[in-house]
């Protein structure tokens, strides 16, 4: 039986690689990294992609990710050099084995298994993760629309410190989740810099910032996450009973979050995208009937 984070990380990592291989084959280029996250280097302006972002812009975004990692790891005040690089690498390795990151991988796998026929479910770029708080995005294969964005939260009753330079406050995860959902929607939804679009009947890289996207939270209690990690089948593309149980819970949660936002005064573009997501939920529930 698997019972170590390293075991879960290895199995889920292989599944992420399979997702990346499939999506990259569809695009004919490595738009996803091996961990199924969006590869921002492929959005760089080139002869084949003249409308892409300038080389310096890509570098600035990579530098911003490093700056955020140093901030969150507590290493930002440490002088440049091998010692800091080594400590940052250790922090990244430890973070990769953490329950929140394993949850992100597991959710990506489960949603891919159920929705992969009509939706692309990928992890966001590291830039959009650190800058915009987006863990996953779901893209409609037929329209190229970004259906929604996810931020995974592992539920427990403990207080959590939100590590943002402009928000250093403590509150429970549930309070944080609901308030952030509403605040994001009232402030115009979330945005994604590295995403996809649709052109002449096929999915393409999108070089403009996608805005007004409804942001939802994927919440799994600690015990449920342990059950999911232990029960996942990372070899099969078909979801098993444990995976479907979690999927159904998450879809019910998404429906309740949509209802929550209907009672908020949100900008019209966000409201329109929420209504569009409700239509996608109907399609998502239809796909669920296949299993």
Secondary structure as GFF3:
##gff-version 3
##sequence-region A 1 291
A	DSSP	alpha_helix	5	27	.	.	.	ID=ss1
A	DSSP	three_ten_helix	40	43	.	.	.	ID=ss2
A	DSSP	alpha_helix	55	73	.	.	.	ID=ss3
A	DSSP	alpha_helix	82	96	.	.	.	ID=ss4
A	DSSP	alpha_helix	99	115	.	.	.	ID=ss5
A	DSSP	beta_strand	119	123	.	.	.	ID=ss6
A	DSSP	alpha_helix	126	132	.	.	.	ID=ss7
A	DSSP	beta_strand	136	140	.	.	.	ID=ss8
A	DSSP	beta_strand	146	155	.	.	.	ID=ss9
A	DSSP	beta_strand	159	161	.	.	.	ID=ss10
A	DSSP	beta_strand	170	172	.	.	.	ID=ss11
A	DSSP	alpha_helix	173	186	.	.	.	ID=ss12
A	DSSP	beta_strand	190	192	.	.	.	ID=ss13
A	DSSP	beta_strand	195	199	.	.	.	ID=ss14
A	DSSP	beta_strand	202	206	.	.	.	ID=ss15
A	DSSP	beta_strand	210	213	.	.	.	ID=ss16
A	DSSP	beta_strand	215	221	.	.	.	ID=ss17
A	DSSP	alpha_helix	222	231	.	.	.	ID=ss18
A	DSSP	alpha_helix	241	262	.	.	.	ID=ss19
A	DSSP	alpha_helix	268	288	.	.	.	ID=ss20
###
